Each structure stands twice: as structure tokens, then as C-alpha cells.
């Protein structure tokens, strides 16, 4: 049962990562009226987040942060995503995303012990 919960949390965590990138892209395209700026921010912000995530949080990265720092890093990106969703008028989605991200991160921390 414990192994099932660990795998389930990993799947949820991966879906949160994808949702984070999608929310960065969505808010980037909503951020400005200038078409070039929309594409620059809408594509650049998720690309930047994915690059940092790949360097500092990916399981096989050579520069992966240790657990307490990785948790802070992940919650910072997830929190930023929730704030951006809130700013675009998706309050319920932002709250649900933030709560799910926090619960998933705390669950992942519990499995490290």
C-alpha cells in the first residue's frame, strides 16, 4: 500500500510540474498586448522554468538540490504558478493548485524519511 501511495504521489507531482509549465505559458500569453511580447513571455517563461527545474530538481541531474533546498525550490515555482493563476482571474484554480502542490510536496518529504 505504501508503495502504491508513493507511485501515486509521483504521478501527481509530475502532473503538477506539467501544470506549472502550462500556467506559466498561459499567464505569459495573457501578460501583454504586444504580440511579440506575448510570444516572448508565453514561451520564454515556461522554457526558463523547465530549464531551472531540469538543472536543480530533475531526478537524474548532476546539480540536483538536496531535499530541504529542493523542497523550497519546488514550492517557490509552484507558488509562483499559483500566484500567476490568481492574477489572471483563476482564483479557484490557483487555490486548488497551491493546496495540491503543498500536499504533494509534504507527502514526498514524508517518503524521504
Backbone as a printed PyTorch tensor [residue, N CA C, xyz], in Angstrom:
tensor([[[  0.8230,  -1.2000,   0.0000],
         [  0.0000,   0.0000,   0.0000],
         [  0.8690,   1.2670,   0.0000]],

        [[  1.9370,   1.2160,   0.7820],
         [  2.8280,   2.3680,   0.8610],
         [  3.4980,   2.6410,  -0.4840]],

        [[  3.8740,   1.5750,  -1.1820],
         [  4.4970,   1.7340,  -2.4970],
         [  3.4960,   2.3350,  -3.4880]],

        [[  2.2370,   1.9230,  -3.4080],
         [  1.1980,   2.4760,  -4.2840],
         [  1.0330,   3.9770,  -4.0500]],

        [[  1.0120,   4.3890,  -2.7880],
         [  0.8740,   5.8110,  -2.4720],
         [  2.0820,   6.6110,  -2.9660]],

        [[  3.2560,   6.0270,  -2.8790],
         [  4.4560,   6.7070,  -3.3640],
         [  4.3890,   6.9050,  -4.8760]],

        [[  3.9910,   5.8750,  -5.5980],
         [  3.8710,   5.9750,  -7.0590],
         [  2.7720,   6.9600,  -7.4260]],

        [[  1.6520,   6.9110,  -6.7280],
         [  0.5540,   7.8440,  -6.9930],
         [  0.9970,   9.2830,  -6.7770]],

        [[  1.7500,   9.5330,  -5.7190],
         [  2.2480,  10.8800,  -5.4560],
         [  3.2410,  11.3220,  -6.5350]],

        [[  4.0440,  10.4090,  -7.0230],
         [  4.9780,  10.7550,  -8.0940],
         [  4.2400,  11.1360,  -9.3750]],

        [[  3.1620,  10.4380,  -9.6700],
         [  2.3500,  10.7700, -10.8490],
         [  1.7090,  12.1420, -10.6670]],

        [[  1.1470,  12.3830,  -9.4970],
         [  0.5320,  13.6850,  -9.2100],
         [  1.5810,  14.7880,  -9.2770]],

        [[  2.7550,  14.5280,  -8.7530],
         [  3.8370,  15.5160,  -8.7630],
         [  4.2470,  15.8550, -10.1970]],

        [[  4.3400,  14.8330, -11.0500],
         [  4.6790,  15.0660, -12.4520],
         [  3.5990,  15.8890, -13.1450]],

        [[  2.3510,  15.5870, -12.8620],
         [  1.2500,  16.3660, -13.4420],
         [  1.2660,  17.8110, -12.9360]],

        [[  1.6630,  18.0000, -11.6910],
         [  1.8210,  19.3570, -11.1630],
         [  2.9310,  20.1080, -11.8990]],

        [[  4.0180,  19.4160, -12.1900],
         [  5.1050,  20.0510, -12.9400],
         [  4.6270,  20.5030, -14.3170]],

        [[  3.9060,  19.6370, -15.0010],
         [  3.3710,  19.9980, -16.3210],
         [  2.3650,  21.1360, -16.2180]],

        [[  1.5310,  21.0950, -15.1940],
         [  0.5500,  22.1670, -14.9850],
         [  1.2330,  23.4900, -14.6850]],

        [[  2.3240,  23.4260, -13.9440],
         [  3.0860,  24.6370, -13.6460],
         [  3.5910,  25.2680, -14.9400]],

        [[  4.1600,  24.4600, -15.8040],
         [  4.6720,  24.9840, -17.0790],
         [  3.5430,  25.5390, -17.9360]],

        [[  2.3960,  24.8450, -17.9360],
         [  1.2470,  25.3260, -18.7070],
         [  0.7280,  26.6510, -18.1530]],

        [[  0.7030,  26.7780, -16.8440],
         [  0.2150,  28.0370, -16.2530],
         [  1.1820,  29.1810, -16.5300]],

        [[  2.4820,  28.8960, -16.5350],
         [  3.4590,  29.9280, -16.8920],
         [  3.2420,  30.3840, -18.3330]],

        [[  3.0110,  29.4370, -19.2170],
         [  2.7570,  29.7940, -20.6070],
         [  1.4650,  30.5720, -20.7730]],

        [[  0.4170,  30.1280, -20.1020],
         [ -0.8710,  30.8080, -20.1970],
         [ -0.7800,  32.2450, -19.6970]],

        [[ -0.2090,  32.4250, -18.5390],
         [ -0.1120,  33.7810, -17.9970],
         [  0.8510,  34.6360, -18.8090]],

        [[  1.8500,  34.0030, -19.4100],
         [  2.7470,  34.7560, -20.2800],
         [  2.0190,  35.3050, -21.4900]],

        [[  1.1380,  34.5030, -22.0600],
         [  0.3760,  34.9720, -23.2210],
         [ -0.6980,  35.9870, -22.8260]],

        [[ -1.0680,  36.0210, -21.5550],
         [ -2.0680,  36.9790, -21.0750],
         [ -1.4240,  38.2590, -20.5420]],

        [[ -0.0990,  38.3080, -20.4790],
         [  0.5740,  39.3780, -19.7500],
         [  0.6770,  40.7000, -20.4890]],

        [[  0.6580,  40.6850, -21.7900],
         [  0.8640,  41.9280, -22.5220],
         [  0.0050,  41.9450, -23.7810]],

        [[ -0.2110,  43.1300, -24.3090],
         [ -0.9940,  43.2670, -25.5310],
         [ -0.1190,  43.1620, -26.7780]],

        [[  1.1680,  43.3860, -26.6310],
         [  2.0640,  43.3550, -27.7730],
         [  2.2750,  41.9020, -28.2200]],

        [[  2.0130,  41.5900, -29.4880],
         [  2.1260,  40.1910, -29.9310],
         [  3.5090,  39.5860, -29.7210]],

        [[  4.5570,  40.3610, -30.0120],
         [  5.9100,  39.8410, -29.8130],
         [  6.1710,  39.5680, -28.3300]],

        [[  5.7040,  40.4710, -27.4790],
         [  5.8800,  40.2880, -26.0350],
         [  5.1340,  39.0750, -25.5250]],

        [[  3.9530,  38.8310, -26.0720],
         [  3.1840,  37.6510, -25.6660],
         [  3.9590,  36.3730, -25.9450]],

        [[  4.5000,  36.2880, -27.1600],
         [  5.2470,  35.0860, -27.5190],
         [  6.5450,  34.9780, -26.7280]],

        [[  7.1930,  36.0890, -26.5220],
         [  8.4390,  36.0870, -25.7730],
         [  8.2130,  35.5910, -24.3440]],

        [[  7.2220,  36.1410, -23.6670],
         [  6.9500,  35.7500, -22.2790],
         [  6.2180,  34.4080, -22.2260]],

        [[  5.2750,  34.1930, -23.1340],
         [  4.4840,  32.9590, -23.1250],
         [  5.2910,  31.7050, -23.4160]],

        [[  6.3380,  31.8490, -24.1960],
         [  7.2100,  30.7150, -24.4820],
         [  8.4510,  30.7580, -23.5970]],

        [[  8.9710,  31.9430, -23.3490],
         [ 10.2060,  32.0770, -22.5830],
         [ 10.0710,  31.7010, -21.1200]],

        [[  8.9700,  32.0880, -20.4890],
         [  8.7980,  31.7980, -19.0630],
         [  8.7250,  30.2990, -18.7810]],

        [[  7.9110,  29.5200, -19.5120],
         [  7.9310,  28.0720, -19.2650],
         [  9.2700,  27.4260, -19.6200]],

        [[  9.9150,  27.9440, -20.6600],
         [ 11.2090,  27.4030, -21.0430],
         [ 12.2570,  27.6540, -19.9570]],

        [[ 12.2290,  28.8440, -19.3810],
         [ 13.1400,  29.1740, -18.2910],
         [ 12.8680,  28.3030, -17.0630]],

        [[ 11.5860,  28.1480, -16.7260],
         [ 11.2210,  27.3180, -15.5730],
         [ 11.6260,  25.8610, -15.8030]],

        [[ 11.3980,  25.3490, -17.0190],
         [ 11.7640,  23.9640, -17.3240],
         [ 13.2760,  23.7710, -17.2590]],

        [[ 14.0170,  24.7690, -17.7010],
         [ 15.4760,  24.6890, -17.6500],
         [ 15.9630,  24.6310, -16.2010]],

        [[ 15.4600,  25.5440, -15.3710],
         [ 15.8580,  25.5270, -13.9600],
         [ 15.4180,  24.2390, -13.2680]],

        [[ 14.1960,  23.7780, -13.5880],
         [ 13.7000,  22.5430, -12.9910],
         [ 14.6030,  21.3750, -13.3930]],

        [[ 14.9820,  21.3330, -14.6650],
         [ 15.8460,  20.2600, -15.1430],
         [ 17.2150,  20.2700, -14.4930]],

        [[ 17.7130,  21.4450, -14.1920],
         [ 19.0370,  21.5470, -13.5770],
         [ 18.9880,  21.2330, -12.0850]],

        [[ 18.0260,  21.7910, -11.3780],
         [ 18.0310,  21.7280,  -9.9160],
         [ 17.0740,  20.7260,  -9.2770]],

        [[ 16.1000,  20.1950, -10.0240],
         [ 15.1140,  19.3200,  -9.3910],
         [ 14.9170,  17.9850, -10.0950]],

        [[ 15.4370,  17.8340, -11.3030],
         [ 15.2510,  16.5770, -12.0320],
         [ 15.9750,  15.4370, -11.3180]],

        [[ 15.3570,  14.2630, -11.2810],
         [ 15.9480,  13.1450, -10.5360],
         [ 17.3500,  12.7430, -10.9840]],

        [[ 17.6670,  12.8760, -12.2550],
         [ 18.9790,  12.4320, -12.7380],
         [ 19.9520,  13.5850, -12.9890]],

        [[ 19.6430,  14.7430, -12.4840],
         [ 20.5160,  15.8930, -12.6870],
         [ 21.7650,  15.7950, -11.8220]],

        [[ 22.8800,  16.2330, -12.3780],
         [ 24.1270,  16.2630, -11.6050],
         [ 24.1310,  17.3800, -10.5650]],

        [[ 23.2660,  18.3530, -10.7360],
         [ 23.2140,  19.5130,  -9.8400],
         [ 21.9360,  19.5250,  -8.9950]],

        [[ 21.3060,  18.3810,  -8.8440],
         [ 20.0560,  18.2920,  -8.0920],
         [ 20.2650,  18.7740,  -6.6560]],

        [[ 19.3630,  19.6120,  -6.2050],
         [ 19.4470,  20.1490,  -4.8500],
         [ 19.1230,  19.0660,  -3.8330]],

        [[ 19.6880,  19.1970,  -2.6530],
         [ 19.3800,  18.2890,  -1.5570],
         [ 17.9440,  18.5360,  -1.0900]],

        [[ 17.3220,  17.5290,  -0.4460],
         [ 15.8930,  17.6190,  -0.1140],
         [ 15.3790,  18.9150,   0.5170]],

        [[ 15.9640,  19.4880,   1.5340],
         [ 15.3060,  20.6950,   2.0570],
         [ 15.3490,  21.8490,   1.0600]],

        [[ 16.4310,  21.9690,   0.3150],
         [ 16.5540,  23.0600,  -0.6540],
         [ 15.6890,  22.8070,  -1.8860]],

        [[ 15.6020,  21.5370,  -2.2900],
         [ 14.7590,  21.1850,  -3.4280],
         [ 13.2870,  21.4450,  -3.1000]],

        [[ 12.9020,  21.1990,  -1.8660],
         [ 11.5230,  21.4750,  -1.4580],
         [ 11.2230,  22.9590,  -1.5430]],

        [[ 12.1320,  23.7730,  -1.0590],
         [ 11.9540,  25.2340,  -1.1350],
         [ 11.8990,  25.6760,  -2.5960]],

        [[ 12.7890,  25.1330,  -3.4170],
         [ 12.8220,  25.4640,  -4.8410],
         [ 11.5010,  25.0930,  -5.5180]],

        [[ 11.0260,  23.8600,  -5.2760],
         [  9.7850,  23.3970,  -5.8990],
         [  8.5890,  24.2190,  -5.4290]],

        [[  8.5120,  24.4730,  -4.1320],
         [  7.3840,  25.2530,  -3.6250],
         [  7.4300,  26.6920,  -4.1180]],

        [[  8.6170,  27.2190,  -4.3590],
         [  8.7330,  28.5660,  -4.9240],
         [  8.1620,  28.6030,  -6.3360]],

        [[  8.5230,  27.6260,  -7.1570],
         [  7.9950,  27.5940,  -8.5210],
         [  6.4980,  27.3000,  -8.5320]],

        [[  6.0640,  26.3430,  -7.7130],
         [  4.6350,  26.0400,  -7.6440],
         [  3.8490,  27.2400,  -7.1090]],

        [[  4.3970,  27.8990,  -6.0970],
         [  3.7420,  29.0880,  -5.5450],
         [  3.6650,  30.2180,  -6.5510]],

        [[  4.7320,  30.4040,  -7.3140],
         [  4.7200,  31.4300,  -8.3620],
         [  3.6530,  31.1230,  -9.3970]],

        [[  3.5190,  29.8620,  -9.7290],
         [  2.4940,  29.4430, -10.6820],
         [  1.0970,  29.7390, -10.1390]],

        [[  0.8780,  29.4330,  -8.8700],
         [ -0.4260,  29.6950,  -8.2570],
         [ -0.7190,  31.1950,  -8.2130]],

        [[  0.2820,  31.9980,  -7.8920],
         [  0.0950,  33.4530,  -7.8530],
         [ -0.2450,  33.9860,  -9.2420]],

        [[  0.4360,  33.4880, -10.2560],
         [  0.1470,  33.9370, -11.6190],
         [ -1.2530,  33.5200, -12.0620]],

        [[ -1.6710,  32.3210, -11.6710],
         [ -3.0450,  31.9050, -11.9720],
         [ -4.0500,  32.8180, -11.2780]],

        [[ -3.7710,  33.1600, -10.0440],
         [ -4.6480,  34.0620,  -9.2990],
         [ -4.7360,  35.4270,  -9.9760]],

        [[ -3.6000,  35.9270, -10.4320],
         [ -3.5610,  37.2520, -11.0760],
         [ -4.3000,  37.2780, -12.4130]],

        [[ -4.4400,  36.1270, -13.0470],
         [ -5.1880,  36.0820, -14.3030],
         [ -6.6720,  35.8270, -14.0810]],

        [[ -7.0940,  35.7970, -12.8270],
         [ -8.5140,  35.6780, -12.5240],
         [ -8.9960,  34.2680, -12.2520]],

        [[ -8.1090,  33.3130, -12.1560],
         [ -8.4780,  31.9220, -11.8960],
         [ -8.2360,  31.5930, -10.4230]],

        [[ -9.0010,  32.2310,  -9.5630],
         [ -8.7990,  32.1140,  -8.1210],
         [ -8.9580,  30.6830,  -7.6260]],

        [[-10.0420,  30.0370,  -7.9980],
         [-10.2880,  28.6690,  -7.5430],
         [ -9.2170,  27.7050,  -8.0140]],

        [[ -8.8200,  27.8570,  -9.2620],
         [ -7.7750,  27.0040,  -9.8200],
         [ -6.4460,  27.2570,  -9.1100]],

        [[ -6.1570,  28.5150,  -8.8150],
         [ -4.9160,  28.8580,  -8.1190],
         [ -4.8780,  28.2450,  -6.7240]],

        [[ -5.9830,  28.3250,  -6.0170],
         [ -6.0400,  27.7590,  -4.6640],
         [ -5.9150,  26.2390,  -4.7200]],

        [[ -6.6400,  25.6060,  -5.6350],
         [ -6.5710,  24.1450,  -5.7660],
         [ -5.1620,  23.6960,  -6.1280]],

        [[ -4.5280,  24.4210,  -7.0430],
         [ -3.1650,  24.0730,  -7.4490],
         [ -2.2030,  24.2180,  -6.2760]],

        [[ -2.3130,  25.3160,  -5.5390],
         [ -1.4160,  25.5600,  -4.4140],
         [ -1.5840,  24.4910,  -3.3310]],

        [[ -2.8150,  24.1470,  -3.0190],
         [ -3.0700,  23.1410,  -1.9790],
         [ -2.5550,  21.7750,  -2.4250]],

        [[ -2.8400,  21.4080,  -3.6710],
         [ -2.3840,  20.1130,  -4.1740],
         [ -0.8560,  20.0470,  -4.2210]],

        [[ -0.2280,  21.1340,  -4.6300],
         [  1.2350,  21.1730,  -4.6790],
         [  1.8310,  21.0370,  -3.2790]],

        [[  1.2560,  21.7320,  -2.3170],
         [  1.7530,  21.6660,  -0.9450],
         [  1.5810,  20.2580,  -0.3660]],

        [[  0.4150,  19.6690,  -0.5620],
         [  0.1620,  18.3200,  -0.0470],
         [  1.0920,  17.3060,  -0.7150]],

        [[  1.2670,  17.4260,  -2.0090],
         [  2.1370,  16.5010,  -2.7300],
         [  3.5900,  16.6520,  -2.2850]],

        [[  4.0180,  17.8820,  -2.0910],
         [  5.4020,  18.1080,  -1.6510],
         [  5.6090,  17.5750,  -0.2310]],

        [[  4.6660,  17.8030,   0.6520],
         [  4.7720,  17.2790,   2.0170],
         [  4.7460,  15.7580,   2.0310]],

        [[  3.9350,  15.1710,   1.1580],
         [  3.8970,  13.7120,   1.0560],
         [  5.2220,  13.1670,   0.5480]],

        [[  5.7970,  13.8410,  -0.4550],
         [  7.1060,  13.4220,  -0.9640],
         [  8.1700,  13.5130,   0.1260]],

        [[  8.1120,  14.5510,   0.9330],
         [  9.0640,  14.6910,   2.0350],
         [  8.8950,  13.5490,   3.0450]],

        [[  7.6590,  13.1390,   3.2900],
         [  7.4060,  12.0640,   4.2410],
         [  7.9900,  10.7370,   3.7490]],

        [[  7.9880,  10.5400,   2.4250],
         [  8.5510,   9.3060,   1.8760],
         [ 10.0640,   9.2860,   1.9230]],

        [[ 10.7030,  10.4570,   2.1050],
         [ 12.1680,  10.5150,   2.1950],
         [ 12.6730,  10.0020,   3.5350]],

        [[ 11.8130,  10.0040,   4.5280],
         [ 12.2410,   9.6060,   5.8730],
         [ 12.2820,   8.1110,   6.0220]]])
